Amino acid sequence: MDYILDLLKIILPAGIVLYGMYLVVVSFLSKDREKLLVELKTQNTQVILPIRLQAAERLCLLLERITPNNLVRRSNPSQFTAAELHPLLLAEVREEFNHNFSQQVYFSEETWEAVKRAVEDVVTLLNLSRQTLGPEASGMELAKAIFSNSLDQKNDAITYALRKVKSEIQLHF
């Protein structure tokens, strides 16, 4: 019986010391892991943040370029008939969107949906404006119809999408 008591006197403190050492090592390793994660996030931020800013700039530029006012001004509508100008404007909107399609990787689903909705609204606006004109209408008449319909829109999807892009970028500053 004394033998078991002497053995417990040795094993019990040794077990407590081993358990204490285990806790110290686990604590040290978890702090070291947290430190590595912080360093990784810092390096990630240094690389990703400039890319995200560039993506935001490109989306803002896309949205500004497809604004009906800017879109029509760049196309010089007095040189074309409405039948010629309409597909030209549609092609420009689609080209701008396709050129910036990869930027969706850097934004939330909600923000990207707002950008897509803005592009779709512009295409719809162009189509509706063309439908109100006759087959022999001039490019200037189409431009006026686009401006008029643009002013009549109650909710501006482009402005909403711009706000979404800007607010998402502001989250990182």
C-alpha positions in Angstrom: 0.0 0.0 0.0 2.9 2.3 0.8 4.3 1.5 -2.6 1.1 2.7 -4.4 1.1 5.9 -2.2 4.7 6.6 -3.0 4.0 6.0 -6.7 1.1 8.4 -6.6 3.3 11.0 -4.9 5.6 10.9 -7.9 3.1 10.4 -10.7 0.5 13.0 -9.6 2.9 16.0 -9.5 4.6 14.8 -12.7 1.2 14.6 -14.4 0.3 18.1 -13.2 3.6 19.5 -14.5 3.1 17.7 -17.9 -0.5 19.1 -18.1 0.8 22.5 -17.3 3.5 22.3 -19.9 0.9 21.0 -22.4 -1.2 24.1 -21.7 1.8 26.4 -22.1 2.8 24.8 -25.4 -0.8 24.9 -26.8 -1.1 28.6 -25.8 2.3 29.4 -27.4 1.4 27.6 -30.6 -2.1 29.3 -30.8 -0.5 32.7 -30.3 2.1 31.9 -33.0 -0.6 30.8 -35.3 -2.6 34.0 -34.7 0.5 36.0 -35.4 1.0 34.2 -38.7 -2.6 34.7 -39.7 -2.3 38.4 -39.0 0.8 38.6 -41.1 -0.9 36.7 -43.9 -3.9 39.0 -43.8 -1.6 42.0 -43.8 0.3 40.8 -46.9 -3.0 39.8 -48.5 -4.4 43.3 -47.9 -1.3 44.8 -49.4 -1.8 42.8 -52.6 -5.6 42.6 -52.9 -6.6 46.1 -51.8 -5.0 47.9 -54.7 -6.5 45.4 -57.1 -10.0 45.9 -55.5 -9.5 49.7 -55.8 -8.7 49.3 -59.4 -11.7 47.1 -60.0 -13.9 49.7 -58.3 -12.5 52.4 -60.5 -13.2 50.3 -63.6 -16.8 49.6 -62.4 -17.4 53.3 -61.7 -16.0 54.2 -65.1 -18.3 51.5 -66.7 -21.3 53.0 -65.0 -20.4 56.5 -65.9 -19.7 55.6 -69.5 -23.1 53.9 -70.0 -25.0 56.7 -68.5 -27.4 57.7 -71.3 -26.2 61.3 -71.3 -22.5 60.3 -71.8 -23.3 57.4 -74.1 -25.2 59.6 -76.6 -22.7 62.4 -76.4 -19.8 60.1 -77.4 -21.7 58.7 -80.4 -22.4 62.0 -82.3 -26.0 61.2 -83.1 -26.4 63.8 -85.9 -24.3 61.6 -88.2 -26.7 58.6 -88.0 -30.3 57.7 -88.4 -32.1 56.2 -85.4 -31.9 52.8 -87.0 -28.1 53.1 -87.3 -27.5 54.7 -83.9 -29.6 52.3 -81.8 -27.5 49.2 -82.5 -24.3 51.2 -82.2 -25.3 52.4 -78.7 -26.4 48.8 -77.7 -23.1 47.5 -78.9 -21.2 50.1 -76.9 -23.0 49.2 -73.7 -22.5 45.5 -74.2 -18.8 46.0 -75.1 -18.3 48.1 -71.9 -20.0 45.5 -69.8 -18.2 42.6 -71.3 -14.9 44.4 -71.0 -15.4 44.8 -67.2 -17.2 41.4 -66.6 -14.2 40.0 -64.6 -14.5 42.7 -62.0 -17.4 40.8 -60.3 -14.7 38.7 -58.6 -13.8 41.6 -56.3 -17.4 42.5 -55.2 -20.2 41.0 -53.4 -23.1 39.4 -55.2 -25.4 42.2 -54.2 -23.1 44.9 -55.7 -22.6 43.0 -58.9 -26.3 42.5 -59.3 -26.8 46.2 -58.9 -24.2 46.8 -61.7 -25.9 44.2 -64.0 -29.3 45.8 -63.2 -27.9 49.2 -64.2 -26.6 47.8 -67.5 -30.0 46.1 -68.2 -31.9 49.3 -67.4 -29.8 51.2 -69.9 -30.4 48.6 -72.6 -34.1 48.7 -71.8 -34.1 52.5 -72.0 -32.4 52.4 -75.4 -34.9 49.8 -76.7 -37.9 51.7 -75.4 -36.6 55.0 -76.8 -36.1 53.4 -80.2 -39.6 51.8 -80.2 -41.3 55.2 -79.7 -39.8 56.5 -83.0 -40.7 55.8 -86.6 -38.5 54.0 -89.1 -37.2 57.2 -90.7 -36.3 59.0 -87.5 -32.9 60.7 -87.2 -30.2 60.0 -84.7 -31.0 63.3 -83.0 -34.6 62.3 -82.5 -33.4 59.1 -80.9 -31.0 61.0 -78.7 -33.8 63.3 -77.6 -36.0 60.3 -76.8 -33.2 58.7 -74.8 -32.7 61.9 -72.8 -36.4 62.3 -72.3 -36.9 58.7 -71.1 -33.9 58.9 -68.9 -35.3 62.0 -67.1 -38.6 60.2 -66.7 -37.1 57.3 -64.8 -38.0 57.4 -61.1 -35.3 55.1 -59.7 -31.9 55.5 -61.2 -30.1 52.1 -61.3 -26.8 53.6 -62.3 -26.7 55.9 -59.3 -27.7 53.0 -57.0 -25.0 50.8 -58.5 -22.4 53.6 -58.1 -23.4 54.0 -54.4 -23.1 50.2 -53.9 -19.6 50.1 -55.4 -18.4 53.1 -53.4 -19.9 51.8 -50.1 -18.3 48.4 -50.6 -14.9 50.0 -51.1 -15.4 52.3 -48.1 -15.7 49.1 -45.9 -12.0 48.5 -46.5 -10.9 51.9 -45.3 
